[in-house]
Structures are given as structure tokens and as C-alpha cells.
Amino acid sequence: MNENKGDRPVEEMSFEDAMAELEAVVGQLERGEVALDASIALYERGAQLKARCEVKLREAEEKVAQITLDANGAPAGTTPVEGL
């Protein structure tokens, strides 16, 4: 894993970036490429990345749920979701 990537704050990451790094973390842990102490740190980073992905997915689901439909069932616009 690129050291600079692991230094980036998780809360600033997009879903795609967090997922890509999470996949890299899981790969390293599965292959046993790191010492025990580093594995613990990677596991903790992975947990943060997983939580970030869940937040971003929930935000996307809320946005999709706010799509309004016209009388024919076609998308007519969106209703803003507070806080997004």
C-alpha cells in the first residue's frame, strides 16, 4: 500500500477512494505481508474505511430515495435531503 494513501484522512475520502484502499488493506492482511503490529494498524484503518463506505452508501441511498416521480412514474426531479 502506498504510504501516502494511508495518511489521507478517511473522512475526506470519496466512496471510490475508500473502497480502493479498503481492498488494498484486505489484500495485505490476507496475504500476511505485514508484521503483527502493522496488521493491527491496518485492521483499524480498514474498519475506518469500511465505516466511510457505509456512510457514503447511505448518503447515496437517501439521495436516490428523494427522486420525485411525475404522474407517469418518470423521474421529475429531486427533493433536497437536509444535511447533504
OpenMM code with the backbone's topology and positions (N, CA, C; nanometers):
from openmm import Vec3, app, unit

residues = "MET ASN GLU ASN LYS GLY ASP ARG PRO VAL GLU GLU MET SER PHE GLU ASP ALA MET ALA GLU LEU GLU ALA VAL VAL GLY GLN LEU GLU ARG GLY GLU VAL ALA LEU ASP ALA SER ILE ALA LEU TYR GLU ARG GLY ALA GLN LEU LYS ALA ARG CYS GLU VAL LYS LEU ARG GLU ALA GLU GLU LYS VAL ALA GLN ILE THR LEU ASP ALA ASN GLY ALA PRO ALA GLY THR THR PRO VAL GLU GLY LEU".split()
positions = [
    Vec3(0.0846, -0.1181, 0.0000),
    Vec3(0.0000, 0.0000, 0.0000),
    Vec3(0.0881, 0.1230, 0.0000),
    Vec3(0.0517, 0.2228, -0.0763),
    Vec3(0.1242, 0.3479, -0.0814),
    Vec3(0.1119, 0.4176, 0.0530),
    Vec3(0.2247, 0.4521, 0.1138),
    Vec3(0.2237, 0.5139, 0.2465),
    Vec3(0.1444, 0.6432, 0.2475),
    Vec3(0.1555, 0.7241, 0.1404),
    Vec3(0.0824, 0.8498, 0.1349),
    Vec3(-0.0672, 0.8271, 0.1349),
    Vec3(-0.1099, 0.7226, 0.0702),
    Vec3(-0.2519, 0.6911, 0.0657),
    Vec3(-0.3051, 0.6636, 0.2060),
    Vec3(-0.2310, 0.5896, 0.2856),
    Vec3(-0.2728, 0.5554, 0.4198),
    Vec3(-0.2723, 0.6730, 0.5150),
    Vec3(-0.2068, 0.7821, 0.4751),
    Vec3(-0.2023, 0.9011, 0.5590),
    Vec3(-0.3213, 0.9931, 0.5349),
    Vec3(-0.3941, 0.9725, 0.4282),
    Vec3(-0.5065, 1.0599, 0.3941),
    Vec3(-0.6204, 1.0397, 0.4936),
    Vec3(-0.6775, 1.1497, 0.5454),
    Vec3(-0.7886, 1.1354, 0.6401),
    Vec3(-0.9084, 1.0645, 0.5757),
    Vec3(-0.9576, 0.9621, 0.6415),
    Vec3(-1.0672, 0.8811, 0.5876),
    Vec3(-1.1916, 0.9661, 0.5644),
    Vec3(-1.2188, 1.0602, 0.6549),
    Vec3(-1.3410, 1.1402, 0.6438),
    Vec3(-1.3425, 1.2325, 0.5225),
    Vec3(-1.2292, 1.2480, 0.4545),
    Vec3(-1.2217, 1.3303, 0.3335),
    Vec3(-1.2310, 1.2469, 0.2056),
    Vec3(-1.2356, 1.1158, 0.2199),
    Vec3(-1.2294, 1.0276, 0.1030),
    Vec3(-1.3652, 1.0086, 0.0375),
    Vec3(-1.3617, 0.9948, -0.0945),
    Vec3(-1.4821, 0.9572, -0.1674),
    Vec3(-1.5075, 0.8088, -0.1438),
    Vec3(-1.6248, 0.7634, -0.1819),
    Vec3(-1.6566, 0.6206, -0.1695),
    Vec3(-1.5553, 0.5375, -0.2468),
    Vec3(-1.5266, 0.5792, -0.3701),
    Vec3(-1.4367, 0.5027, -0.4564),
    Vec3(-1.2961, 0.4937, -0.3985),
    Vec3(-1.2470, 0.6054, -0.3458),
    Vec3(-1.1124, 0.6043, -0.2871),
    Vec3(-1.1072, 0.5161, -0.1626),
    Vec3(-1.2085, 0.5290, -0.0778),
    Vec3(-1.2131, 0.4484, 0.0447),
    Vec3(-1.2234, 0.2999, 0.0110),
    Vec3(-1.3041, 0.2659, -0.0876),
    Vec3(-1.3207, 0.1253, -0.1264),
    Vec3(-1.1911, 0.0692, -0.1843),
    Vec3(-1.1237, 0.1473, -0.2670),
    Vec3(-0.9972, 0.1016, -0.3261),
    Vec3(-0.8929, 0.0766, -0.2180),
    Vec3(-0.8828, 0.1680, -0.1229),
    Vec3(-0.7849, 0.1480, -0.0166),
    Vec3(-0.8244, 0.0311, 0.0725),
    Vec3(-0.9536, 0.0168, 0.0995),
    Vec3(-1.0006, -0.0958, 0.1808),
    Vec3(-0.9663, -0.2286, 0.1136),
    Vec3(-0.9831, -0.2372, -0.0170),
    Vec3(-0.9470, -0.3590, -0.0893),
    Vec3(-0.7973, -0.3875, -0.0771),
    Vec3(-0.7153, -0.2820, -0.0833),
    Vec3(-0.5704, -0.2997, -0.0690),
    Vec3(-0.5357, -0.3482, 0.0716),
    Vec3(-0.6018, -0.2914, 0.1720),
    Vec3(-0.5781, -0.3318, 0.3114),
    Vec3(-0.6147, -0.4779, 0.3310),
    Vec3(-0.7313, -0.5160, 0.2820),
    Vec3(-0.7764, -0.6550, 0.2956),
    Vec3(-0.6776, -0.7486, 0.2258),
    Vec3(-0.6321, -0.7106, 0.1081),
    Vec3(-0.5359, -0.7926, 0.0354),
    Vec3(-0.4078, -0.8134, 0.1140),
    Vec3(-0.3569, -0.7073, 0.1725),
    Vec3(-0.2346, -0.7190, 0.2522),
    Vec3(-0.2560, -0.8091, 0.3733),
    Vec3(-0.3677, -0.7913, 0.4393),
    Vec3(-0.3956, -0.8740, 0.5575),
    Vec3(-0.4122, -1.0209, 0.5192),
    Vec3(-0.4797, -1.0467, 0.4077),
    Vec3(-0.4997, -1.1850, 0.3640),
    Vec3(-0.3683, -1.2525, 0.3251),
    Vec3(-0.2791, -1.1753, 0.2650),
    Vec3(-0.1512, -1.2324, 0.2221),
    Vec3(-0.0502, -1.2406, 0.3353),
    Vec3(-0.0802, -1.1773, 0.4482),
    Vec3(0.0117, -1.1800, 0.5608),
    Vec3(0.1418, -1.1084, 0.5324),
    Vec3(0.1349, -0.9997, 0.4566),
    Vec3(0.2546, -0.9268, 0.4138),
    Vec3(0.3138, -0.8379, 0.5220),
    Vec3(0.2465, -0.8229, 0.6342),
    Vec3(0.2914, -0.7267, 0.7341),
    Vec3(0.3049, -0.7922, 0.8710),
    Vec3(0.3875, -0.7322, 0.9552),
    Vec3(0.4073, -0.7814, 1.0912),
    Vec3(0.2802, -0.7603, 1.1736),
    Vec3(0.2757, -0.8239, 1.2890),
    Vec3(0.1572, -0.8198, 1.3738),
    Vec3(0.1162, -0.6774, 1.4099),
    Vec3(0.2087, -0.5955, 1.4563),
    Vec3(0.1755, -0.4580, 1.4938),
    Vec3(0.1179, -0.3807, 1.3752),
    Vec3(0.1801, -0.3964, 1.2599),
    Vec3(0.1315, -0.3294, 1.1401),
    Vec3(-0.0040, -0.3857, 1.0986),
    Vec3(-0.0253, -0.5145, 1.1202),
    Vec3(-0.1548, -0.5755, 1.0875),
    Vec3(-0.2655, -0.5141, 1.1713),
    Vec3(-0.2364, -0.4887, 1.2972),
    Vec3(-0.3367, -0.4272, 1.3854),
    Vec3(-0.3709, -0.2871, 1.3351),
    Vec3(-0.2690, -0.2103, 1.2978),
    Vec3(-0.2922, -0.0757, 1.2451),
    Vec3(-0.3703, -0.0815, 1.1138),
    Vec3(-0.3367, -0.1767, 1.0281),
    Vec3(-0.4095, -0.1931, 0.9020),
    Vec3(-0.5546, -0.2311, 0.9271),
    Vec3(-0.5765, -0.3197, 1.0234),
    Vec3(-0.7131, -0.3608, 1.0564),
    Vec3(-0.7950, -0.2401, 1.1035),
    Vec3(-0.7343, -0.1565, 1.1882),
    Vec3(-0.8040, -0.0376, 1.2374),
    Vec3(-0.8345, 0.0587, 1.1230),
    Vec3(-0.7391, 0.0775, 1.0326),
    Vec3(-0.7612, 0.1637, 0.9159),
    Vec3(-0.8728, 0.1052, 0.8297),
    Vec3(-0.8710, -0.0261, 0.8126),
    Vec3(-0.9763, -0.0918, 0.7351),
    Vec3(-1.1136, -0.0707, 0.7958),
    Vec3(-1.1228, -0.0746, 0.9275),
    Vec3(-1.2509, -0.0518, 0.9948),
    Vec3(-1.2997, 0.0909, 0.9691),
    Vec3(-1.2072, 0.1871, 0.9703),
    Vec3(-1.2444, 0.3256, 0.9412),
    Vec3(-1.2902, 0.3402, 0.7956),
    Vec3(-1.2195, 0.2744, 0.7059),
    Vec3(-1.2557, 0.2805, 0.5639),
    Vec3(-1.3929, 0.2169, 0.5395),
    Vec3(-1.4177, 0.1051, 0.6045),
    Vec3(-1.5476, 0.0380, 0.5918),
    Vec3(-1.6597, 0.1295, 0.6397),
    Vec3(-1.6384, 0.1948, 0.7522),
    Vec3(-1.7390, 0.2868, 0.8055),
    Vec3(-1.7633, 0.4024, 0.7084),
    Vec3(-1.6561, 0.4544, 0.6466),
    Vec3(-1.6692, 0.5629, 0.5498),
    Vec3(-1.7506, 0.5186, 0.4294),
    Vec3(-1.7243, 0.3994, 0.3803),
    Vec3(-1.8004, 0.3462, 0.2671),
    Vec3(-1.9481, 0.3341, 0.3028),
    Vec3(-1.9761, 0.2879, 0.4225),
    Vec3(-2.1156, 0.2739, 0.4658),
    Vec3(-2.1856, 0.4094, 0.4717),
    Vec3(-2.1164, 0.5127, 0.5210),
    Vec3(-2.1735, 0.6472, 0.5273),
    Vec3(-2.2033, 0.6977, 0.3861),
    Vec3(-2.1066, 0.6835, 0.2966),
    Vec3(-2.1257, 0.7321, 0.1600),
    Vec3(-2.2372, 0.6569, 0.0881),
    Vec3(-2.2491, 0.5259, 0.1117),
    Vec3(-2.3587, 0.4498, 0.0515),
    Vec3(-2.4939, 0.4950, 0.1065),
    Vec3(-2.5000, 0.5194, 0.2372),
    Vec3(-2.6250, 0.5656, 0.2993),
    Vec3(-2.6649, 0.7017, 0.2417),
    Vec3(-2.5676, 0.7910, 0.2230),
    Vec3(-2.5955, 0.9211, 0.1628),
    Vec3(-2.6516, 0.9050, 0.0216),
    Vec3(-2.5928, 0.8165, -0.0563),
    Vec3(-2.6397, 0.7926, -0.1934),
    Vec3(-2.7806, 0.7344, -0.1929),
    Vec3(-2.8075, 0.6417, -0.1022),
    Vec3(-2.9411, 0.5825, -0.0929),
    Vec3(-3.0449, 0.6885, -0.0579),
    Vec3(-3.0084, 0.7805, 0.0316),
    Vec3(-3.1008, 0.8870, 0.0691),
    Vec3(-3.1291, 0.9789, -0.0481),
    Vec3(-3.0268, 1.0072, -0.1276),
    Vec3(-3.0466, 1.0920, -0.2455),
    Vec3(-3.1385, 1.0225, -0.3463),
    Vec3(-3.1159, 0.8945, -0.3696),
    Vec3(-3.1997, 0.8190, -0.4632),
    Vec3(-3.3435, 0.8152, -0.4131),
    Vec3(-3.3604, 0.7989, -0.2822),
    Vec3(-3.4945, 0.7930, -0.2246),
    Vec3(-3.5682, 0.9249, -0.2419),
    Vec3(-3.4955, 1.0331, -0.2606),
    Vec3(-3.5579, 1.1646, -0.2734),
    Vec3(-3.5932, 1.2009, -0.4174),
    Vec3(-3.5648, 1.1136, -0.5132),
    Vec3(-3.6010, 1.1413, -0.6513),
    Vec3(-3.7526, 1.1390, -0.6618),
    Vec3(-3.8081, 1.2464, -0.7162),
    Vec3(-3.9534, 1.2548, -0.7291),
    Vec3(-3.9960, 1.2051, -0.8672),
    Vec3(-4.1135, 1.1482, -0.8720),
    Vec3(-4.1677, 1.0948, -0.9964),
    Vec3(-4.2903, 1.1744, -1.0375),
    Vec3(-4.3122, 1.1846, -1.1703),
    Vec3(-4.4327, 1.2513, -1.2182),
    Vec3(-4.5481, 1.1520, -1.2218),
    Vec3(-4.6619, 1.1934, -1.2717),
    Vec3(-4.7820, 1.1099, -1.2739),
    Vec3(-4.7620, 0.9821, -1.3542),
    Vec3(-4.6696, 0.9827, -1.4496),
    Vec3(-4.6432, 0.8649, -1.5318),
    Vec3(-4.5333, 0.7764, -1.4745),
    Vec3(-4.4781, 0.8152, -1.3596),
    Vec3(-4.3730, 0.7364, -1.2971),
    Vec3(-4.2337, 0.7677, -1.3471),
    Vec3(-4.2208, 0.8715, -1.4274),
    Vec3(-4.0900, 0.9121, -1.4786),
    Vec3(-4.0250, 1.0095, -1.3804),
    Vec3(-3.8938, 1.0044, -1.3681),
    Vec3(-3.8267, 1.0992, -1.2776),
    Vec3(-3.8584, 1.2433, -1.3163),
    Vec3(-3.8999, 1.3223, -1.2186),
    Vec3(-3.9376, 1.4611, -1.2446),
    Vec3(-3.8441, 1.5593, -1.1758),
    Vec3(-3.7593, 1.5123, -1.0914),
    Vec3(-3.6678, 1.5996, -1.0188),
    Vec3(-3.6261, 1.5341, -0.8895),
    Vec3(-3.5725, 1.6150, -0.8022),
    Vec3(-3.5290, 1.5639, -0.6731),
    Vec3(-3.5795, 1.6557, -0.5632),
    Vec3(-3.5933, 1.5985, -0.4470),
    Vec3(-3.6259, 1.6743, -0.3281),
    Vec3(-3.4993, 1.6780, -0.2452),
    Vec3(-3.4507, 1.7986, -0.2096),
    Vec3(-3.3265, 1.8047, -0.1314),
    Vec3(-3.3365, 1.7292, 0.0001),
    Vec3(-3.2294, 1.6650, 0.0367),
    Vec3(-3.2200, 1.5949, 0.1649),
    Vec3(-3.1388, 1.6836, 0.2568),
    Vec3(-3.1919, 1.7157, 0.3724),
    Vec3(-3.1197, 1.8020, 0.4661),
    Vec3(-2.9853, 1.7411, 0.5033),
    Vec3(-2.8858, 1.8273, 0.5122),
    Vec3(-2.7539, 1.7835, 0.5580),
    Vec3(-2.6671, 1.7223, 0.4506),
    Vec3(-2.7148, 1.7130, 0.3275),
    Vec3(-2.6329, 1.6541, 0.2211),
    Vec3(-2.5916, 1.7583, 0.1230),
] * unit.nanometer
topology = app.Topology()
chain = topology.addChain("A")
for resn in residues:
    res = topology.addResidue(resn, chain)
    for name in ("N", "CA", "C"):
        topology.addAtom(name, app.Element.getBySymbol(name[0]), res)
